[in-house]
Amino acid sequence: MLFYAEMWERFSYYGMRALLLLFMITPLAMGGLGFDQKYAAQVYGNYTMASYMVCILGGYLADNFIGARRAVLVGGLIITAGHYALAFDSVPTFYAGLILIALGTGLLKPSISTLVGGLYSHGDARRDAGFSLFYMGINLGAFAAPLVVGWLAQSESFRVMLSGWGFDPTHSWHWGFGAAGIGMTFGMIVYLRRLHWLSHVGQAPEADAPRPWIGLTLVTVGTAALLAVMIASDYVAWINPVVYALPIVGIVWFGVVRRDEDSRRLAAILVFFVCAILFWAVFEQAGSSLTLFAEELTRNELFGQAFPSSWFQSVNSLFILALAPLFAWLWVRLRGQQPSMPMKFVWGLVFLGLSFALLVPAAKLTAEGKVSPWWLIAVYFLQTVGELCLSPVGLSAMTKLAPAKLAGLVMGIWFLGTALGNKLAGVVAAEFNAKDPEALAHFFWQQALLVGGLTVLLLVLVPWVRRLTGETPR
């Protein structure tokens, strides 16, 4: 049931994401907002960052006030309202829709993962496999969304249909956004009808239990302040280095200075957190620089059939659907012999680095014209293998390492890593230059080298991180 509810939530999110940057840079005369590329990339990065950063507040609310089950419901309803706001053709409703979706995602995202973790005991070897199957639900929605929403927003055939019905064809973008809202509505209907299946997990605290209002205030103010600081980093250069150095300080403090059991676990969580930031900073350019590469530098046709550039964003999810059962089977089959959590992260970073290294020759070939779509398909294959080694394993690791009373908050911290990675993805994408093949190749090569450097460092630290997590050597 959680698989199905998350499938529709991700349908709505990835359907909207497939259009967001393209909609912002499309000229006003063609129904877009007419933003320049740099500003649009900043808006994209700030929006995707906020969607995950608010997960800290959402996780805290679920832990201490309303419970994970109710947080998923309330968050889903807010997300639905946000998508319907985007269906209206105005700048105020555009920004209102982004804010609503970000707030709703902050409530829903950590809580639904917490519910999945609650279905397994701490010693259950099926946990990683369960999260891999849950990940299939995420990617089934993410696969279908760009195909449906992208066709509504970008295809000439649908615009001709709109004209025949008496509607303005330049408003096709908003039909795509509206379809994402309909998907979220389906998700909420399924969740409500089967809510009784979760009666044993995700409960709210007892009615007479004291509520930590001061803590809620601090988390709210802290989240808002961090969000404001990261948005300000678009204009103040020194902010990013300071913010991204803080988790490294935390690793040293908890893992070296303080070495009690809880501190060691927190140090391990922060190691995975740092890896997640860089992983998502590169991976999440699927919605920014890789979208621009697909739109401007790739022949968008396969086997003689043209297709919207947004359809490339379904490729990653198609590979997930094909490979997730294999990974789930592999982890169960290996049982006690499977790679440790840090080694799975190492492999995730290896494949991510290879994917951007592959983009270097593709970028150079753009000097001769648009390149084959198979380049991007190969890139997404490598990224998918890396994602399956890192993302569902990271979700599972948070539920293993988090103290029971802080499960939602720790899951929120995990999504903070995704938030900061998404922010970096937007910052990096602002430097994308489709007009200079050599500069574009350098752009991709720099990121491949950065990922490679972190991979080597983590590989060296694997034995230490394994001791932090309490895993037996293997």
SETORMAR-734193 format. One record per residue (C-alpha): x, z, y; residue in three letters. Coordinates in steps of 0.5 Angstrom, whole numbers, plus 500, padded with zeros to 3 digits. Layout:
BEGIN
XZYALA ...
END
This chain:
BEGIN
500500500MET 506502505LEU 509495503PHE 502491505TYR 502495512ALA 509494514GLU 508487512MET 503486517TRP 506490522GLU 513486521ARG 508479522PHE 506481528SER 513484531TYR 517478528TYR 512473530GLY 512475537MET 520476537ARG 520468535ALA 517466541LEU 520471546LEU 526468549LEU 524461548LEU 517463552PHE 521466558MET 526461559ILE 521455558THR 519452565PRO 513454569LEU 510447568ALA 510448561MET 507454560GLY 513459560GLY 515464565LEU 521460568GLY 526466567PHE 534464567ASP 537465561GLN 542471563LYS 536475565TYR 531473559ALA 537475555ALA 537482558GLN 530483558VAL 530481550TYR 535486549GLY 532491553ASN 525490550TYR 528490543THR 533496544MET 527500547ALA 522498541SER 528502536TYR 530507541MET 523510542VAL 523512534CYS 527518536ILE 521521540LEU 516518535GLY 520521529GLY 520528533TYR 513527534LEU 511526527ALA 516532524ASP 513537529ASN 506535531PHE 502530528ILE 505528521GLY 508521519ALA 501519516ARG 498520523ARG 504517527ALA 503510523VAL 496510525LEU 497511532VAL 503507533GLY 500501529GLY 494501534LEU 498501540ILE 502496538ILE 496492536THR 494493544ALA 500490546GLY 500484542HIS 493482545TYR 496484552ALA 501478551LEU 495473549ALA 493473557PHE 497469561ASP 500473567SER 506476568VAL 503484569PRO 500483562THR 507480559PHE 511486561TYR 505491559ALA 505488552GLY 512489551LEU 512496553ILE 506498549LEU 509494543ILE 515498544ALA 512505544LEU 508503538GLY 514501534THR 517508536GLY 511512533LEU 510507527LEU 517505525LYS 521512523PRO 514515520SER 513509515ILE 520509512SER 519517512THR 513516508LEU 517511503VAL 522516502GLY 517522501GLY 515518494LEU 521520491TYR 525526489SER 532527492HIS 535526485GLY 531520483ASP 535514482ALA 530509483ARG 530511491ARG 535505493ASP 531500489ALA 524503492GLY 527501499PHE 529494497SER 522493494LEU 519496501PHE 524491504TYR 521485501MET 514487505GLY 518487511ILE 521480510ASN 514477507LEU 511479514GLY 517476517ALA 518470513PHE 510468515ALA 510470522ALA 515464525PRO 511459521LEU 504461523VAL 506463530VAL 511458532GLY 507452530TRP 501455534LEU 506456540ALA 511450539GLN 508444535SER 505438539GLU 500437534SER 497444536PHE 497442543ARG 493436542VAL 488440538MET 488445544LEU 486439549SER 481436544GLY 478443544TRP 478443552GLY 483448553PHE 490448557ASP 495446552PRO 501449556THR 497456554HIS 499455546SER 504460547TRP 499465548HIS 495463542TRP 502465538GLY 502472541PHE 494473539GLY 496471532ALA 501476532ALA 496481534GLY 491479529ILE 496480524GLY 497487526MET 489488526THR 490486518PHE 495491517GLY 491497520MET 485495516ILE 489496510VAL 492502512TYR 486506514LEU 482504507ARG 488506503ARG 490512507LEU 488517502HIS 493515497TRP 498518502LEU 495525501SER 501528498HIS 506526503VAL 507526511GLY 502532513GLN 502534520ALA 505542520PRO 500547519GLU 495548525ALA 497555526ASP 504553526ALA 508554533PRO 509547536ARG 516546540PRO 513544546TRP 520545550ILE 524541544GLY 519535545LEU 520535553THR 527535552LEU 527529547VAL 522525551THR 527526557VAL 533525553GLY 530518551THR 527516557ALA 534518561ALA 538514555LEU 533508556LEU 534508563ALA 542509563VAL 542503558MET 538498562ILE 542500568ALA 548498564SER 546491565ASP 549492572TYR 554498572VAL 560496567ALA 563503565TRP 556505562ILE 557501555ASN 564504553PRO 562511555VAL 555511551VAL 558507545TYR 564512544ALA 560518544LEU 558517536PRO 565517535ILE 566523538VAL 561526534GLY 564524528ILE 570527529VAL 567534531TRP 562534525PHE 567531520GLY 574534522VAL 573540527VAL 566543523ARG 566542516ARG 560546513ASP 555542509GLU 550540514ASP 556538519SER 559533514ARG 552530512ARG 551529520LEU 558526520ALA 557521515ALA 550519518ILE 554518525LEU 559513521VAL 553509518PHE 550509525PHE 556506528VAL 557501523CYS 549499524ALA 550499531ILE 555493530LEU 552490525PHE 545489529TRP 549487535ALA 551481531VAL 545480526PHE 540481531GLU 542475535GLN 538471531ALA 532472536GLY 537470542SER 544466541SER 542463534LEU 535461537THR 538458543LEU 543454538PHE 537452534ALA 533450540GLU 539446543GLU 544444538LEU 541443532THR 537437529ARG 530441527ASN 528436522GLU 529437514LEU 528432509PHE 525427515GLY 520432517GLN 521435524ALA 519443525PHE 519448531PRO 526451532SER 523458531SER 522456524TRP 529458523PHE 527465524GLN 523465517SER 530463513VAL 533470513ASN 526473510SER 525467505LEU 532469502PHE 530476503ILE 524475498LEU 528471493ALA 534476493LEU 531483494ALA 528484487PRO 535482484LEU 538487489PHE 533492487ALA 534490479TRP 542491480LEU 542498483TRP 537500478VAL 541497472ARG 548500475LEU 545507476ARG 551512476GLY 556506476GLN 553502483GLN 558502489PRO 558508493SER 554508500MET 560507504PRO 562501500MET 555498500LYS 556498508PHE 563495507VAL 560489503TRP 554488508GLY 559488514LEU 564483510VAL 558478509PHE 556479516LEU 563477519GLY 563471514LEU 557468517SER 559468524PHE 566465522ALA 562459519LEU 559458526LEU 566457529VAL 566450526PRO 559448527ALA 560450534ALA 566445535LYS 562439531LEU 556440537THR 561436541ALA 559430537GLU 552431538GLY 547436534LYS 549439528VAL 545439521SER 540445520PRO 544447513TRP 549450518TRP 544455520LEU 541456513ILE 548457510ALA 549463516VAL 542466514TYR 544466507PHE 550470508LEU 547475513GLN 541476508THR 546478503VAL 550483508GLY 543485510GLU 541487503LEU 547491502CYS 547495509LEU 539496511SER 535498506PRO 541502503VAL 542505510GLY 534507510LEU 535510504SER 541514506ALA 538517512MET 532520507THR 538523502LYS 542526508LEU 537529513ALA 535536512PRO 528536510ALA 525539517LYS 529533521LEU 527527516ALA 523524522GLY 528525527LEU 534523523VAL 530516521MET 529516529GLY 537516530ILE 538511525TRP 533506529PHE 537508535LEU 543505532GLY 539499531THR 536500538ALA 544500541LEU 545494537GLY 539490539ASN 542492546LYS 549489545LEU 546483542ALA 542481548GLY 548483553VAL 552478548VAL 547473548ALA 547472556ALA 554469555GLU 552464550PHE 554457553ASN 551451549ALA 555446554LYS 562447552ASP 563447544PRO 570450545GLU 567456549ALA 562457544LEU 566457538ALA 571462541HIS 564466542PHE 562466535PHE 570467533TRP 570473537GLN 564477534GLN 567475527ALA 574478528LEU 570484531LEU 566485525VAL 572484521GLY 576489524GLY 571495523LEU 570492516THR 577494514VAL 577501518LEU 571503514LEU 574500507LEU 580505509VAL 575511510LEU 571510504VAL 574516500PRO 573520506TRP 566518508VAL 564519500ARG 566526501ARG 562527507LEU 556525503THR 557529497GLY 557522492GLU 562523486THR 568518486PRO 567511484ARG 
END
